[in-house]
Amino acid sequence: MKKEAGIVRRVAGVVALTLALSLPAVAYTLSVGEAKRTGLVEENDRGYLQARKKTSEVNKLVSRTNAARKAKYREIAKQLNVSLDVVERDFGKKLGGR
């Protein structure tokens, strides 16, 4: 388990950047960064967004972002031969989830 966490940590920085760049920000009226700065969303301990203020725009942003993140997390887990749970927990820590 320790070895798995170490592997995930090593690629986390690169993957976080890749993840951020892979999200089609143009498709959103509201960006993740803007939503976080204004307190509309927050990161949870599994590496996903959660709405703090539920509106249709925020809910769409959360759904799209989380779907993209989950797909990326699955890809990383497969590449590293670890469970999705390991990747989610590691990204939850990296992204500052509560």
Buried (B, 14 or more C-beta within 10 A) or exposed (E): EEEBBEBBEEBBEEBBEEBEEEBEEEEBEBBBEBBBEEEBBBBBBBBBBBBEEEEEEBEBBBEBBBEBBBEBBEEBBEEBEBEBEBBBBBBBBBBEBE
